[in-house]
């Protein structure tokens, strides 16, 4: 078990009405009384009180339309003091842009007067600004954490994403798993309710929950397994090369990454296939040169493979479209986008899985969808019939293969121990936490 002890950094002191700054060291120790439970909001601001020996703290949830000025005026903090506070904490965060639902801890002294404000700036990191005679005194503290390996196994059911989410799995873990598995699995066509998803991922977790921080932060996904109609896809994370770049491999050392993704977005439904069809707007039959994926407007669209952006502009009936040139005479096209990824333009080099735009309904389009085409040497081909060789990565060999097989053996041994603890149930849901590393 790895623990991160509390870390104290320099404090910044800013006068309420002066421009000079002084830097002092401030001692700070997290106490159990600093931890608070959060009550459900029944109005714009929800307040939960925490009593200590000489002070009382309140957890405030910022509601829609609230700002820092409105929150602190409830505690008789003046406008000039709030303005000074915004400047004092600017190195950490912009208090002018508090998000709805943001948690703030307000501490009052023994007389019930305002004393300090605390707010989380990132996972396990909290800043506290104390109002003193000379101005605001700001300090940063880190909560105690530990590394945790979580092992979850679940039936797909009607929704891969929702079934995994219901187990308590981090949304980011699900998204990463989908992105990796998309190299080999067609999520729009292949999944069945009886298929099984299994994952081991490492996260950093708070030892003691705190109202101002999320409970955990994802580090890495170590193992992914998806059984589709009896076919098992078991993938293992491994570091390769001098750059220690992490990639997923099958148990025999074959790389997972393929030349082009089967589906260039997540959570979409295949609404139209390749071939001749009656155009829904024009009314006559013509060749539909690609696939249509229906999804929510704004869904991220990924580059299907490594390549160079040829076009990222308006394309007439295609609306906002992107075309990418890949190796071996291949090109891909992505049409009807709502918008492009920030900074994307012709000439840019993109990597497989990189966001290039967002699904929309521009151009000659009847409903929000992505129109996706694959061309080989200038001719449109059916993306569903692609059987691409694995060109971008080499199968592991020699010392790298030996080291990888040791990694596989350790993970498989750990999995066997976990499965012994699994209770027999008609619904396959297994959630196990290890407070040790699979290394």
ZABA-150670 format. One record per residue (C-alpha): residue number from 0; residue in one letter; x, y, z. Coordinates in Angstrom, 2 decimals, decimal comma. Layout:
BEGIN
(pt NUM; 'a'; (X; Y; Z))
...
***
This chain:
BEGIN
(pt 0; 'x'; (0,00; 0,00; 0,00))
(pt 1; 'x'; (1,39; 3,34; -1,02))
(pt 2; 'x'; (0,39; 6,43; 0,93))
(pt 3; 'x'; (0,95; 10,06; 0,09))
(pt 4; 'x'; (1,50; 12,06; 3,26))
(pt 5; 'x'; (0,05; 15,55; 3,71))
(pt 6; 'x'; (2,15; 18,12; 1,89))
(pt 7; 'x'; (2,29; 21,77; 2,84))
(pt 8; 'x'; (3,36; 24,45; 0,37))
(pt 9; 'x'; (4,10; 28,15; 0,61))
(pt 10; 'x'; (1,30; 30,49; 1,63))
(pt 11; 'x'; (0,49; 33,68; -0,25))
(pt 12; 'x'; (-0,52; 36,73; 1,77))
(pt 13; 'x'; (-2,37; 39,47; -0,08))
(pt 14; 'x'; (-3,53; 42,70; 1,56))
(pt 15; 'x'; (-7,14; 43,72; 1,18))
(pt 16; 'x'; (-6,30; 47,18; -0,10))
(pt 17; 'x'; (-2,61; 47,02; -0,96))
(pt 18; 'x'; (-0,63; 45,82; -3,96))
(pt 19; 'x'; (2,43; 44,33; -2,27))
(pt 20; 'x'; (2,70; 40,58; -1,67))
(pt 21; 'x'; (4,54; 38,67; 1,06))
(pt 22; 'x'; (5,24; 34,96; 1,11))
(pt 23; 'x'; (5,31; 33,09; 4,42))
(pt 24; 'x'; (5,34; 29,46; 5,50))
(pt 25; 'x'; (2,16; 28,25; 7,13))
(pt 26; 'x'; (1,83; 25,06; 9,13))
(pt 27; 'x'; (-1,35; 23,13; 8,43))
(pt 28; 'x'; (-2,69; 19,83; 9,65))
(pt 29; 'x'; (-5,83; 18,11; 8,40))
(pt 30; 'x'; (-8,07; 17,03; 11,26))
(pt 31; 'x'; (-11,01; 14,62; 11,25))
(pt 32; 'x'; (-13,30; 17,56; 12,03))
(pt 33; 'x'; (-12,51; 19,03; 8,62))
(pt 34; 'x'; (-14,42; 16,21; 6,93))
(pt 35; 'x'; (-18,09; 16,82; 6,25))
(pt 36; 'x'; (-21,03; 14,99; 4,81))
(pt 37; 'x'; (-22,99; 16,75; 2,10))
(pt 38; 'x'; (-26,74; 17,17; 2,37))
(pt 39; 'x'; (-28,96; 17,20; -0,69))
(pt 40; 'x'; (-29,63; 20,69; -2,00))
(pt 41; 'x'; (-33,15; 22,00; -1,46))
(pt 42; 'x'; (-32,38; 25,54; -2,60))
(pt 43; 'x'; (-29,64; 27,36; -4,48))
(pt 44; 'x'; (-27,23; 26,91; -1,57))
(pt 45; 'x'; (-27,11; 23,94; 0,76))
(pt 46; 'x'; (-25,32; 24,38; 4,09))
(pt 47; 'x'; (-24,04; 21,58; 6,32))
(pt 48; 'x'; (-22,50; 22,53; 9,68))
(pt 49; 'x'; (-19,43; 20,99; 11,29))
(pt 50; 'x'; (-18,71; 21,96; 14,90))
(pt 51; 'x'; (-15,17; 22,00; 16,26))
(pt 52; 'x'; (-13,83; 23,00; 19,66))
(pt 53; 'x'; (-13,47; 26,70; 18,85))
(pt 54; 'x'; (-14,90; 27,05; 15,37))
(pt 55; 'x'; (-17,78; 25,92; 13,21))
(pt 56; 'x'; (-17,50; 24,99; 9,53))
(pt 57; 'x'; (-20,23; 24,90; 6,93))
(pt 58; 'x'; (-20,19; 23,12; 3,58))
(pt 59; 'x'; (-21,87; 25,27; 0,94))
(pt 60; 'x'; (-23,02; 23,91; -2,42))
(pt 61; 'x'; (-23,07; 26,62; -5,11))
(pt 62; 'x'; (-26,34; 26,55; -7,02))
(pt 63; 'x'; (-27,28; 27,68; -10,52))
(pt 64; 'x'; (-26,85; 31,43; -10,87))
(pt 65; 'x'; (-24,79; 31,75; -7,69))
(pt 66; 'x'; (-21,40; 33,46; -7,55))
(pt 67; 'x'; (-18,75; 33,91; -4,88))
(pt 68; 'x'; (-19,97; 37,38; -3,98))
(pt 69; 'x'; (-23,46; 36,11; -3,25))
(pt 70; 'x'; (-22,21; 33,17; -1,20))
(pt 71; 'x'; (-19,84; 35,16; 1,03))
(pt 72; 'x'; (-22,20; 38,08; 1,58))
(pt 73; 'x'; (-24,26; 35,64; 3,62))
(pt 74; 'x'; (-21,32; 35,60; 6,02))
(pt 75; 'x'; (-20,85; 39,41; 6,03))
(pt 76; 'x'; (-17,72; 39,35; 3,86))
(pt 77; 'x'; (-17,42; 42,74; 2,15))
(pt 78; 'x'; (-17,19; 43,33; -1,59))
(pt 79; 'x'; (-13,61; 44,60; -1,32))
(pt 80; 'x'; (-12,61; 41,52; 0,67))
(pt 81; 'x'; (-14,14; 39,22; -1,95))
(pt 82; 'x'; (-12,31; 41,06; -4,75))
(pt 83; 'x'; (-9,05; 40,69; -2,83))
(pt 84; 'x'; (-9,78; 36,99; -2,22))
(pt 85; 'x'; (-10,23; 36,41; -5,96))
(pt 86; 'x'; (-6,77; 37,86; -6,57))
(pt 87; 'x'; (-5,22; 35,92; -3,69))
(pt 88; 'x'; (-6,26; 32,49; -4,99))
(pt 89; 'x'; (-5,76; 33,25; -8,68))
(pt 90; 'x'; (-2,57; 31,11; -8,85))
(pt 91; 'x'; (-4,79; 28,10; -8,03))
(pt 92; 'x'; (-8,17; 28,81; -9,63))
(pt 93; 'x'; (-10,48; 31,50; -10,99))
(pt 94; 'x'; (-13,19; 32,15; -8,40))
(pt 95; 'x'; (-15,13; 34,15; -11,00))
(pt 96; 'x'; (-15,92; 30,86; -12,74))
(pt 97; 'x'; (-17,32; 28,68; -9,98))
(pt 98; 'x'; (-19,23; 25,75; -11,42))
(pt 99; 'x'; (-22,75; 24,89; -10,35))
(pt 100; 'x'; (-22,49; 22,27; -7,61))
(pt 101; 'x'; (-19,04; 23,43; -6,48))
(pt 102; 'x'; (-18,46; 22,70; -2,79))
(pt 103; 'x'; (-17,04; 25,42; -0,53))
(pt 104; 'x'; (-16,21; 25,09; 3,16))
(pt 105; 'x'; (-16,73; 28,25; 5,23))
(pt 106; 'x'; (-15,21; 28,35; 8,72))
(pt 107; 'x'; (-16,53; 30,67; 11,44))
(pt 108; 'x'; (-14,73; 31,58; 14,67))
(pt 109; 'x'; (-16,05; 31,00; 18,19))
(pt 110; 'x'; (-18,12; 34,19; 17,94))
(pt 111; 'x'; (-19,78; 33,06; 14,71))
(pt 112; 'x'; (-17,84; 35,53; 12,55))
(pt 113; 'x'; (-16,31; 34,59; 9,20))
(pt 114; 'x'; (-12,79; 33,19; 9,52))
(pt 115; 'x'; (-11,77; 31,22; 6,41))
(pt 116; 'x'; (-12,88; 29,64; 3,17))
(pt 117; 'x'; (-11,65; 26,30; 1,77))
(pt 118; 'x'; (-12,14; 24,92; -1,73))
(pt 119; 'x'; (-10,87; 21,92; -3,69))
(pt 120; 'x'; (-8,71; 22,82; -6,69))
(pt 121; 'x'; (-8,08; 19,28; -7,94))
(pt 122; 'x'; (-8,18; 15,73; -6,64))
(pt 123; 'x'; (-6,90; 15,54; -3,03))
(pt 124; 'x'; (-5,73; 19,17; -3,11))
(pt 125; 'x'; (-7,45; 21,90; -1,08))
(pt 126; 'x'; (-6,64; 25,56; -0,59))
(pt 127; 'x'; (-7,71; 27,50; 2,51))
(pt 128; 'x'; (-7,85; 31,30; 2,56))
(pt 129; 'x'; (-7,96; 32,79; 6,06))
(pt 130; 'x'; (-8,99; 36,41; 6,56))
(pt 131; 'x'; (-6,40; 38,12; 8,77))
(pt 132; 'x'; (-5,75; 41,76; 9,68))
(pt 133; 'x'; (-3,14; 42,09; 6,95))
(pt 134; 'x'; (-5,32; 40,43; 4,31))
(pt 135; 'x'; (-5,92; 36,92; 3,01))
(pt 136; 'x'; (-3,51; 34,15; 4,01))
(pt 137; 'x'; (-3,70; 31,26; 1,52))
(pt 138; 'x'; (-2,32; 27,79; 2,05))
(pt 139; 'x'; (-2,46; 24,57; 0,06))
(pt 140; 'x'; (-2,79; 21,09; 1,55))
(pt 141; 'x'; (-2,91; 17,59; 0,11))
(pt 142; 'x'; (-5,12; 14,91; 1,62))
(pt 143; 'x'; (-3,76; 11,44; 2,40))
(pt 144; 'x'; (-4,19; 8,99; -0,48))
(pt 145; 'x'; (-3,33; 5,43; -1,41))
(pt 146; 'x'; (-3,08; 3,42; -4,63))
(pt 147; 'x'; (-5,96; 0,99; -5,15))
(pt 148; 'x'; (-6,41; -1,68; -7,82))
(pt 149; 'x'; (-10,10; -2,25; -8,55))
(pt 150; 'x'; (-11,32; -5,40; -10,29))
(pt 151; 'x'; (-14,84; -5,33; -11,77))
(pt 152; 'x'; (-16,69; -7,92; -13,85))
(pt 153; 'x'; (-20,23; -7,40; -15,13))
(pt 154; 'x'; (-22,77; -8,60; -17,68))
(pt 155; 'x'; (-23,29; -6,16; -20,56))
(pt 156; 'x'; (-27,08; -6,22; -20,31))
(pt 157; 'x'; (-28,93; -3,74; -22,49))
(pt 158; 'x'; (-26,25; -1,08; -22,24))
(pt 159; 'x'; (-22,50; -1,65; -22,06))
(pt 160; 'x'; (-21,88; 1,83; -20,66))
(pt 161; 'x'; (-24,73; 1,94; -18,12))
(pt 162; 'x'; (-24,14; -1,60; -16,84))
(pt 163; 'x'; (-20,49; -0,80; -16,16))
(pt 164; 'x'; (-21,37; 2,56; -14,63))
(pt 165; 'x'; (-23,87; 0,91; -12,26))
(pt 166; 'x'; (-21,04; -1,09; -10,66))
(pt 167; 'x'; (-19,33; 2,13; -9,56))
(pt 168; 'x'; (-16,75; 1,97; -12,35))
(pt 169; 'x'; (-15,24; 5,34; -13,27))
(pt 170; 'x'; (-16,72; 6,77; -16,47))
(pt 171; 'x'; (-13,19; 7,46; -17,74))
(pt 172; 'x'; (-12,33; 3,76; -17,36))
(pt 173; 'x'; (-15,35; 2,78; -19,47))
(pt 174; 'x'; (-14,44; 5,31; -22,16))
(pt 175; 'x'; (-10,82; 4,13; -22,30))
(pt 176; 'x'; (-11,88; 0,50; -22,50))
(pt 177; 'x'; (-14,28; 1,25; -25,36))
(pt 178; 'x'; (-11,56; 3,16; -27,21))
(pt 179; 'x'; (-9,12; 0,24; -26,92))
(pt 180; 'x'; (-11,67; -2,46; -27,70))
(pt 181; 'x'; (-12,92; -0,51; -30,72))
(pt 182; 'x'; (-9,85; -1,73; -32,60))
(pt 183; 'x'; (-11,40; -5,21; -32,71))
(pt 184; 'x'; (-15,05; -4,92; -31,63))
(pt 185; 'x'; (-17,93; -3,24; -33,45))
(pt 186; 'x'; (-19,90; -1,78; -30,54))
(pt 187; 'x'; (-22,85; -0,86; -32,77))
(pt 188; 'x'; (-23,44; -4,38; -34,09))
(pt 189; 'x'; (-21,67; -7,09; -32,10))
(pt 190; 'x'; (-22,67; -6,82; -28,43))
(pt 191; 'x'; (-25,29; -9,05; -26,80))
(pt 192; 'x'; (-26,89; -8,82; -23,36))
(pt 193; 'x'; (-25,11; -11,97; -22,16))
(pt 194; 'x'; (-21,62; -10,72; -23,09))
(pt 195; 'x'; (-19,24; -10,09; -20,18))
(pt 196; 'x'; (-16,96; -7,13; -19,51))
(pt 197; 'x'; (-14,07; -7,30; -17,04))
(pt 198; 'x'; (-11,44; -4,74; -16,10))
(pt 199; 'x'; (-8,67; -4,05; -13,60))
(pt 200; 'x'; (-7,71; -0,43; -13,15))
(pt 201; 'x'; (-5,53; 1,46; -10,72))
(pt 202; 'x'; (-6,68; 4,65; -9,08))
(pt 203; 'x'; (-5,51; 6,94; -6,32))
(pt 204; 'x'; (-8,09; 7,01; -3,54))
(pt 205; 'x'; (-8,61; 9,20; -0,50))
(pt 206; 'x'; (-7,94; 7,36; 2,76))
(pt 207; 'x'; (-10,57; 9,53; 4,45))
(pt 208; 'x'; (-13,40; 10,92; 2,27))
(pt 209; 'x'; (-13,58; 14,71; 2,13))
(pt 210; 'x'; (-16,46; 16,89; 0,95))
(pt 211; 'x'; (-14,15; 19,14; -1,10))
(pt 212; 'x'; (-12,54; 16,38; -3,19))
(pt 213; 'x'; (-13,66; 13,50; -5,36))
(pt 214; 'x'; (-13,01; 10,13; -3,74))
(pt 215; 'x'; (-10,60; 8,82; -6,38))
(pt 216; 'x'; (-8,55; 9,72; -9,44))
(pt 217; 'x'; (-7,82; 7,28; -12,27))
(pt 218; 'x'; (-4,18; 6,35; -12,89))
(pt 219; 'x'; (-4,29; 3,62; -15,51))
(pt 220; 'x'; (-6,31; 0,71; -16,88))
(pt 221; 'x'; (-4,17; -2,44; -16,54))
(pt 222; 'x'; (-6,35; -5,22; -17,91))
(pt 223; 'x'; (-9,43; -5,35; -20,17))
(pt 224; 'x'; (-11,48; -8,39; -21,10))
(pt 225; 'x'; (-14,62; -8,50; -23,21))
(pt 226; 'x'; (-16,34; -11,75; -24,16))
(pt 227; 'x'; (-18,50; -11,26; -27,26))
(pt 228; 'x'; (-20,65; -14,21; -28,39))
(pt 229; 'x'; (-18,12; -16,58; -26,82))
(pt 230; 'x'; (-15,09; -14,87; -28,37))
(pt 231; 'x'; (-12,70; -13,58; -25,71))
(pt 232; 'x'; (-10,74; -10,34; -26,10))
(pt 233; 'x'; (-8,27; -10,21; -23,18))
(pt 234; 'x'; (-5,85; -7,27; -23,30))
(pt 235; 'x'; (-2,87; -6,46; -21,08))
(pt 236; 'x'; (-1,13; -3,13; -20,57))
(pt 237; 'x'; (2,64; -3,22; -21,06))
(pt 238; 'x'; (5,45; -0,67; -21,36))
(pt 239; 'x'; (7,66; -1,03; -24,43))
(pt 240; 'x'; (10,64; 0,74; -25,94))
(pt 241; 'x'; (13,07; 3,24; -24,54))
(pt 242; 'x'; (10,25; 5,77; -24,14))
(pt 243; 'x'; (8,33; 3,32; -21,89))
(pt 244; 'x'; (5,22; 3,94; -23,97))
(pt 245; 'x'; (2,25; 1,95; -22,66))
(pt 246; 'x'; (0,29; -0,17; -25,14))
(pt 247; 'x'; (-2,23; -3,00; -24,94))
(pt 248; 'x'; (-1,37; -6,49; -26,19))
(pt 249; 'x'; (-2,99; -9,89; -26,44))
(pt 250; 'x'; (-1,61; -12,63; -24,17))
(pt 251; 'x'; (0,74; -13,89; -26,91))
(pt 252; 'x'; (2,32; -10,46; -27,47))
(pt 253; 'x'; (0,30; -9,39; -30,51))
(pt 254; 'x'; (-0,57; -5,67; -30,54))
(pt 255; 'x'; (-4,20; -4,62; -30,23))
(pt 256; 'x'; (-3,97; -1,51; -32,37))
(pt 257; 'x'; (-5,07; -1,98; -35,98))
(pt 258; 'x'; (-4,74; 0,24; -39,03))
(pt 259; 'x'; (-8,21; 1,83; -38,86))
(pt 260; 'x'; (-10,86; 1,92; -36,14))
(pt 261; 'x'; (-14,03; 0,03; -36,96))
(pt 262; 'x'; (-16,15; 2,86; -35,51))
(pt 263; 'x'; (-14,81; 6,44; -35,20))
(pt 264; 'x'; (-17,07; 7,44; -32,28))
(pt 265; 'x'; (-18,56; 5,97; -29,11))
(pt 266; 'x'; (-22,16; 5,42; -28,10))
(pt 267; 'x'; (-23,61; 5,64; -31,61))
(pt 268; 'x'; (-26,16; 3,55; -33,51))
(pt 269; 'x'; (-25,49; 2,39; -37,07))
(pt 270; 'x'; (-28,41; 3,99; -38,91))
(pt 271; 'x'; (-27,46; 3,40; -42,56))
(pt 272; 'x'; (-25,04; 1,02; -44,27))
(pt 273; 'x'; (-22,91; 1,06; -47,42))
(pt 274; 'x'; (-24,68; 0,46; -50,75))
(pt 275; 'x'; (-27,42; 1,72; -53,06))
(pt 276; 'x'; (-30,39; 3,31; -51,31))
(pt 277; 'x'; (-33,12; 5,89; -51,81))
(pt 278; 'x'; (-31,78; 9,20; -50,54))
(pt 279; 'x'; (-34,02; 10,43; -47,67))
(pt 280; 'x'; (-33,95; 14,06; -48,90))
(pt 281; 'x'; (-33,26; 13,94; -52,65))
(pt 282; 'x'; (-35,75; 11,12; -53,17))
(pt 283; 'x'; (-33,85; 9,08; -55,79))
(pt 284; 'x'; (-31,65; 5,99; -55,52))
(pt 285; 'x'; (-27,88; 6,38; -55,52))
(pt 286; 'x'; (-24,81; 4,77; -53,99))
(pt 287; 'x'; (-24,39; 5,52; -50,31))
(pt 288; 'x'; (-20,60; 5,48; -50,13))
(pt 289; 'x'; (-20,22; 5,10; -46,38))
(pt 290; 'x'; (-21,85; 4,41; -43,03))
(pt 291; 'x'; (-24,15; 6,65; -41,01))
(pt 292; 'x'; (-23,93; 6,67; -37,21))
(pt 293; 'x'; (-26,75; 8,30; -35,24))
(pt 294; 'x'; (-25,83; 9,84; -31,89))
(pt 295; 'x'; (-26,31; 12,94; -29,76))
(pt 296; 'x'; (-25,20; 16,25; -31,23))
(pt 297; 'x'; (-21,75; 17,07; -29,88))
(pt 298; 'x'; (-20,56; 13,46; -29,58))
(pt 299; 'x'; (-16,76; 13,46; -30,16))
(pt 300; 'x'; (-15,60; 12,01; -33,49))
(pt 301; 'x'; (-12,17; 10,34; -33,64))
(pt 302; 'x'; (-9,58; 9,96; -36,36))
(pt 303; 'x'; (-9,92; 6,36; -37,53))
(pt 304; 'x'; (-6,17; 6,09; -38,01))
(pt 305; 'x'; (-2,90; 7,99; -38,05))
(pt 306; 'x'; (-2,72; 10,45; -40,91))
(pt 307; 'x'; (-2,62; 13,97; -42,31))
(pt 308; 'x'; (-5,63; 16,31; -42,43))
(pt 309; 'x'; (-6,43; 17,11; -46,08))
(pt 310; 'x'; (-9,59; 19,14; -45,46))
(pt 311; 'x'; (-11,34; 20,58; -42,42))
(pt 312; 'x'; (-13,92; 22,97; -43,84))
(pt 313; 'x'; (-17,38; 23,32; -45,37))
(pt 314; 'x'; (-18,05; 20,65; -47,97))
(pt 315; 'x'; (-21,38; 21,53; -49,56))
(pt 316; 'x'; (-23,86; 18,67; -49,01))
(pt 317; 'x'; (-21,39; 17,15; -46,52))
(pt 318; 'x'; (-21,65; 20,24; -44,32))
(pt 319; 'x'; (-18,66; 20,56; -42,02))
(pt 320; 'x'; (-16,37; 17,73; -43,07))
(pt 321; 'x'; (-12,90; 16,38; -42,38))
(pt 322; 'x'; (-10,85; 14,21; -44,72))
(pt 323; 'x'; (-7,70; 12,41; -43,60))
(pt 324; 'x'; (-4,96; 10,84; -45,72))
(pt 325; 'x'; (-3,60; 7,59; -44,28))
(pt 326; 'x'; (-0,84; 5,22; -45,37))
(pt 327; 'x'; (-1,16; 2,66; -48,18))
(pt 328; 'x'; (-3,52; 4,75; -50,32))
(pt 329; 'x'; (-6,34; 5,04; -47,77))
(pt 330; 'x'; (-8,43; 8,12; -46,98))
(pt 331; 'x'; (-11,33; 8,63; -44,57))
(pt 332; 'x'; (-14,10; 11,23; -44,59))
(pt 333; 'x'; (-16,24; 12,49; -41,69))
(pt 334; 'x'; (-19,28; 14,60; -42,64))
(pt 335; 'x'; (-22,16; 16,66; -41,17))
(pt 336; 'x'; (-20,05; 17,72; -38,17))
(pt 337; 'x'; (-21,35; 20,38; -35,84))
(pt 338; 'x'; (-17,83; 21,77; -35,41))
(pt 339; 'x'; (-14,16; 20,89; -35,67))
(pt 340; 'x'; (-11,70; 20,15; -32,88))
(pt 341; 'x'; (-9,98; 23,31; -31,67))
(pt 342; 'x'; (-7,11; 24,32; -33,96))
(pt 343; 'x'; (-7,73; 21,55; -36,50))
(pt 344; 'x'; (-6,83; 22,52; -40,07))
(pt 345; 'x'; (-5,40; 21,11; -43,29))
(pt 346; 'x'; (-1,84; 19,89; -42,93))
(pt 347; 'x'; (-2,10; 18,83; -39,30))
(pt 348; 'x'; (-0,89; 15,35; -38,36))
(pt 349; 'x'; (-3,35; 13,38; -36,21))
(pt 350; 'x'; (-3,09; 10,13; -34,28))
(pt 351; 'x'; (-5,59; 7,31; -34,23))
(pt 352; 'x'; (-8,31; 8,01; -31,67))
(pt 353; 'x'; (-7,63; 11,76; -31,57))
(pt 354; 'x'; (-10,77; 13,93; -31,50))
(pt 355; 'x'; (-11,16; 15,74; -34,84))
(pt 356; 'x'; (-14,69; 17,11; -34,51))
(pt 357; 'x'; (-18,15; 16,77; -33,04))
(pt 358; 'x'; (-21,22; 15,09; -34,47))
(pt 359; 'x'; (-23,82; 17,43; -35,92))
(pt 360; 'x'; (-26,52; 17,95; -38,54))
(pt 361; 'x'; (-24,90; 20,31; -41,07))
(pt 362; 'x'; (-25,18; 20,14; -44,85))
(pt 363; 'x'; (-27,69; 17,88; -46,61))
(pt 364; 'x'; (-28,72; 16,00; -43,48))
(pt 365; 'x'; (-32,13; 14,91; -42,24))
(pt 366; 'x'; (-31,14; 14,24; -38,60))
(pt 367; 'x'; (-28,01; 14,43; -36,42))
(pt 368; 'x'; (-25,51; 11,78; -37,52))
(pt 369; 'x'; (-21,95; 11,13; -38,67))
(pt 370; 'x'; (-21,43; 10,10; -42,29))
(pt 371; 'x'; (-18,20; 8,07; -42,45))
(pt 372; 'x'; (-16,43; 6,96; -45,63))
(pt 373; 'x'; (-13,29; 4,92; -46,33))
(pt 374; 'x'; (-11,54; 5,22; -49,70))
(pt 375; 'x'; (-8,75; 3,05; -51,12))
(pt 376; 'x'; (-6,81; 4,50; -54,07))
(pt 377; 'x'; (-9,68; 6,90; -54,78))
(pt 378; 'x'; (-12,51; 4,35; -54,63))
(pt 379; 'x'; (-15,09; 4,14; -51,83))
(pt 380; 'x'; (-15,13; 0,79; -50,01))
(pt 381; 'x'; (-17,40; -0,68; -47,35))
(pt 382; 'x'; (-15,85; 0,07; -43,92))
(pt 383; 'x'; (-17,60; -2,97; -42,40))
(pt 384; 'x'; (-15,75; -5,32; -44,74))
(pt 385; 'x'; (-12,30; -3,99; -43,97))
(pt 386; 'x'; (-9,89; -6,65; -42,75))
(pt 387; 'x'; (-6,90; -4,49; -42,07))
(pt 388; 'x'; (-3,50; -5,94; -41,20))
(pt 389; 'x'; (-1,94; -4,67; -38,01))
(pt 390; 'x'; (0,54; -2,26; -39,51))
(pt 391; 'x'; (1,34; 0,22; -36,77))
(pt 392; 'x'; (2,85; -2,05; -34,12))
(pt 393; 'x'; (5,07; -5,11; -34,10))
(pt 394; 'x'; (4,48; -8,32; -32,15))
(pt 395; 'x'; (6,65; -8,47; -29,03))
(pt 396; 'x'; (9,72; -10,68; -29,17))
(pt 397; 'x'; (12,90; -11,49; -27,28))
(pt 398; 'x'; (13,40; -9,88; -23,87))
(pt 399; 'x'; (10,34; -7,67; -24,26))
(pt 400; 'x'; (8,14; -10,71; -24,87))
(pt 401; 'x'; (9,61; -12,50; -21,85))
(pt 402; 'x'; (8,93; -9,49; -19,62))
(pt 403; 'x'; (5,43; -9,16; -21,02))
(pt 404; 'x'; (4,63; -12,83; -20,37))
(pt 405; 'x'; (5,68; -12,33; -16,74))
(pt 406; 'x'; (3,21; -9,44; -16,53))
(pt 407; 'x'; (0,47; -11,64; -18,00))
(pt 408; 'x'; (1,27; -14,42; -15,51))
(pt 409; 'x'; (1,05; -12,06; -12,52))
(pt 410; 'x'; (-2,26; -10,59; -13,64))
(pt 411; 'x'; (-3,76; -14,01; -14,38))
(pt 412; 'x'; (-2,69; -15,26; -10,95))
(pt 413; 'x'; (-4,34; -12,27; -9,34))
(pt 414; 'x'; (-7,51; -12,82; -11,36))
(pt 415; 'x'; (-7,75; -16,43; -10,24))
(pt 416; 'x'; (-7,59; -15,35; -6,60))
(pt 417; 'x'; (-10,32; -12,78; -7,15))
(pt 418; 'x'; (-12,64; -15,19; -8,94))
(pt 419; 'x'; (-12,51; -17,58; -5,98))
(pt 420; 'x'; (-14,15; -14,84; -3,92))
(pt 421; 'x'; (-16,97; -14,34; -6,40))
(pt 422; 'x'; (-20,30; -15,50; -5,02))
(pt 423; 'x'; (-22,57; -17,57; -7,24))
(pt 424; 'x'; (-25,27; -15,39; -8,72))
(pt 425; 'x'; (-27,49; -15,39; -11,80))
(pt 426; 'x'; (-26,38; -11,82; -12,44))
(pt 427; 'x'; (-22,64; -11,60; -12,96))
(pt 428; 'x'; (-21,49; -8,56; -11,02))
(pt 429; 'x'; (-18,14; -8,69; -9,25))
(pt 430; 'x'; (-16,52; -5,67; -7,66))
(pt 431; 'x'; (-13,31; -6,17; -5,68))
(pt 432; 'x'; (-10,83; -3,65; -4,36))
(pt 433; 'x'; (-7,15; -4,39; -3,78))
(pt 434; 'x'; (-5,02; -2,03; -1,73))
(pt 435; 'x'; (-1,86; -3,23; -3,39))
(pt 436; 'x'; (-0,28; -2,94; -6,81))
(pt 437; 'x'; (-0,16; -5,47; -9,64))
(pt 438; 'x'; (3,50; -4,84; -10,32))
***
